[in-house]
């Protein structure tokens, strides 16, 4: 089975500083009917789902007196 030689273990990587320009993705779980409603809402407002979420969250944060968000892209 084995040849008697041990494989060398890789040294653990040092965590790097986070890149402020690094992008991330989040998934939302929802019923198909709700997803269809969101897509219709975005289409009626001539935007994308990402744009719709960004605008809705911006408006919500502003209404709550929360700080302005950083640039999204």
C-alpha positions as CSV (number, residue, x, y, z in Angstrom):
1,X,0.0,0.0,0.0
2,X,2.3,2.8,1.2
3,X,5.8,3.3,0.1
4,X,7.0,4.2,3.5
5,X,7.6,7.9,2.8
6,X,5.6,10.5,4.6
7,X,4.2,13.5,2.8
8,X,5.4,16.8,4.2
9,X,2.6,18.9,5.8
10,X,2.1,22.3,4.3
11,X,2.7,25.2,6.7
12,X,-0.4,27.0,7.7
13,X,-1.0,30.2,5.7
14,X,-0.8,33.5,7.6
15,X,-4.1,35.4,7.3
16,X,-3.6,38.3,5.0
17,X,-5.1,41.7,5.6
18,X,-8.5,42.0,4.0
19,X,-8.6,43.8,0.7
20,X,-11.2,46.6,0.9
21,X,-11.9,46.1,-2.9
22,X,-12.5,42.4,-2.5
23,X,-16.0,41.4,-3.6
24,X,-18.3,38.9,-1.8
25,X,-21.6,37.3,-2.6
26,X,-24.5,36.5,-0.3
27,X,-27.5,34.2,-1.1
28,X,-31.0,34.8,0.0
29,X,-33.4,31.9,0.4
30,X,-37.0,32.7,-0.6
31,X,-40.1,31.2,-2.1
32,X,-40.4,31.3,-5.9
33,X,-43.4,33.5,-5.7
34,X,-41.5,36.1,-3.6
35,X,-38.5,35.9,-6.0
36,X,-40.9,36.6,-8.9
37,X,-42.3,39.6,-7.1
38,X,-38.8,41.0,-6.5
39,X,-37.9,40.6,-10.1
40,X,-41.1,42.3,-11.2
41,X,-40.4,45.2,-8.7
42,X,-36.9,45.6,-10.1
43,X,-38.1,45.5,-13.7
44,X,-40.9,48.1,-13.0
45,X,-38.2,50.4,-11.5
46,X,-35.8,49.7,-14.4
47,X,-33.1,48.3,-12.2
48,X,-31.5,45.0,-11.3
49,X,-32.1,43.0,-8.2
50,X,-28.7,44.2,-6.8
51,X,-29.7,47.8,-7.6
52,X,-33.1,47.3,-6.0
53,X,-31.5,45.9,-2.8
54,X,-28.9,48.6,-2.7
55,X,-31.5,51.4,-3.0
56,X,-33.9,49.8,-0.5
57,X,-31.1,49.3,2.0
58,X,-29.9,52.9,1.5
59,X,-33.4,54.3,2.0
60,X,-33.9,52.1,5.1
61,X,-30.6,53.1,6.6
62,X,-31.2,56.8,5.9
63,X,-34.7,56.6,7.5
64,X,-33.1,55.0,10.6
65,X,-30.4,57.7,10.8
66,X,-27.7,55.1,10.1
67,X,-24.5,56.2,8.4
68,X,-24.2,56.2,4.6
69,X,-22.9,52.9,3.1
70,X,-19.5,52.6,1.4
71,X,-19.4,52.3,-2.4
72,X,-21.0,49.0,-3.4
73,X,-18.9,48.3,-6.5
